[in-house]
Amino acid sequence: MTIDHQTRLSKLQEHLRQQNIDIGMITTPANVFYYTGFHSDPHERFMALIIDNQNGETTLFVPALDKEIAEDASAVKNIVTVSDEEDPYAKLKQKITGKVSLFCTGNENSKHVPASAVAIILP
């Protein structure tokens, strides 16, 4: 059986649109794999799938060490690497443009977060 990660990702994008969510962010490795096909255990390193419904773009942030594996395995073609020396949140902030009114994380402990709260994390 072939897993269609692109279909899963498209359904997620549509769900976020229906909820009027501007930006979705998934950081749990198992969930990143579910939607992209890329599997990694980043340990303490930053890894995130960003769904930007303002411009229809999806981006996968991966540790620099995983770049080639992510390029080969992921349904997401826009891959941003983050080295150990870089600030992943600064790179994330550069990637997210425009006015964000609602930000959603794929964390079971948090749901929809007002963009004003995200500004504290991504000043």
C-alpha positions as CSV (number, residue, x, y, z in Angstrom):
1,M,0.0,0.0,0.0
2,T,1.4,3.4,-1.0
3,I,0.9,6.3,1.4
4,D,0.0,9.5,-0.2
5,H,1.5,12.2,2.0
6,Q,0.6,14.9,-0.4
7,T,-3.1,14.1,-0.1
8,R,-2.8,14.1,3.7
9,L,-1.1,17.5,3.6
10,S,-3.7,18.9,1.2
11,K,-6.5,17.8,3.6
12,L,-4.7,19.5,6.5
13,Q,-4.3,22.7,4.5
14,E,-8.0,22.7,3.7
15,H,-8.9,22.0,7.4
16,L,-6.8,25.0,8.5
17,R,-8.4,27.2,5.8
18,Q,-11.9,26.2,7.0
19,Q,-10.8,27.2,10.5
20,N,-9.5,30.5,9.3
21,I,-6.0,29.7,10.5
22,D,-3.3,31.7,8.8
23,I,-0.3,29.6,9.9
24,G,-0.1,26.0,11.1
25,M,3.0,24.6,12.7
26,I,3.7,20.9,13.4
27,T,6.7,20.0,15.4
28,T,6.1,16.4,16.6
29,P,8.3,14.1,14.6
30,A,5.6,11.5,14.1
31,N,3.1,14.1,12.8
32,V,5.7,15.6,10.5
33,F,6.2,12.1,9.1
34,Y,2.5,11.6,8.7
35,Y,2.1,14.6,6.6
36,T,5.4,14.7,4.7
37,G,6.9,11.2,4.6
38,F,10.1,12.5,6.2
39,H,11.1,10.7,9.4
40,S,13.7,12.0,11.8
41,D,14.5,12.1,15.4
42,P,15.9,15.6,15.7
43,H,16.6,15.2,19.5
44,E,17.0,18.8,20.7
45,R,17.2,20.3,17.2
46,F,14.4,22.3,15.7
47,M,12.2,20.6,13.1
48,A,8.8,21.9,12.0
49,L,6.3,21.7,9.2
50,I,4.9,25.1,8.4
51,I,1.6,25.5,6.5
52,D,1.2,29.1,5.4
53,N,-2.4,29.6,4.2
54,Q,-1.7,33.2,3.4
55,N,0.4,32.2,0.4
56,G,-0.4,28.5,0.1
57,E,3.1,27.5,0.8
58,T,4.3,24.6,2.9
59,T,7.9,24.6,4.3
60,L,9.8,21.9,6.2
61,F,12.4,23.1,8.6
62,V,15.0,20.4,9.3
63,P,18.3,20.1,11.0
64,A,21.1,20.8,8.5
65,L,22.4,17.2,9.0
66,D,19.1,15.8,7.6
67,K,18.9,18.0,4.4
68,E,19.5,15.2,1.9
69,I,17.3,12.7,3.6
70,A,14.5,15.3,3.8
71,E,14.9,16.2,0.1
72,D,14.6,12.6,-0.9
73,A,11.8,11.6,1.4
74,S,9.5,14.6,1.9
75,A,6.4,15.4,-0.1
76,V,7.3,19.0,0.8
77,K,9.8,20.5,-1.7
78,N,10.5,23.8,0.1
79,I,13.0,22.7,2.7
80,V,14.9,25.1,5.0
81,T,17.9,23.8,7.0
82,V,18.8,24.9,10.4
83,S,22.4,24.4,11.6
84,D,23.3,24.1,15.3
85,E,24.7,27.6,15.2
86,E,21.6,29.3,13.8
87,D,18.5,30.6,15.6
88,P,15.6,28.5,14.3
89,Y,13.0,31.1,15.4
90,A,14.8,33.9,13.5
91,K,14.7,31.7,10.4
92,L,11.0,30.9,11.0
93,K,10.3,34.6,11.4
94,Q,12.0,35.4,8.1
95,K,9.8,32.8,6.4
96,I,6.5,34.0,7.8
97,T,5.5,37.2,6.1
98,G,2.4,39.3,6.1
99,K,-0.1,39.9,8.9
100,V,-0.9,36.8,10.9
101,S,-4.2,36.8,12.8
102,L,-4.3,33.2,14.0
103,F,-1.5,30.7,14.4
104,C,-2.0,27.0,15.2
105,T,0.5,24.6,16.6
106,G,0.2,20.8,16.2
107,N,0.9,20.3,19.8
108,E,-1.7,18.5,21.9
109,N,-1.2,21.0,24.7
110,S,-2.0,24.0,22.6
111,K,-4.5,24.7,19.9
112,H,-5.2,28.0,18.2
113,V,-3.0,30.8,19.4
114,P,-3.7,34.5,18.8
115,A,-0.9,36.0,16.7
116,S,-0.2,38.5,19.5
117,A,0.9,35.6,21.7
118,V,3.1,34.2,18.9
119,A,4.8,37.7,18.7
120,I,6.2,37.0,22.1
121,I,7.9,33.8,20.8
122,L,8.8,35.4,17.4
123,P,9.4,39.0,18.3
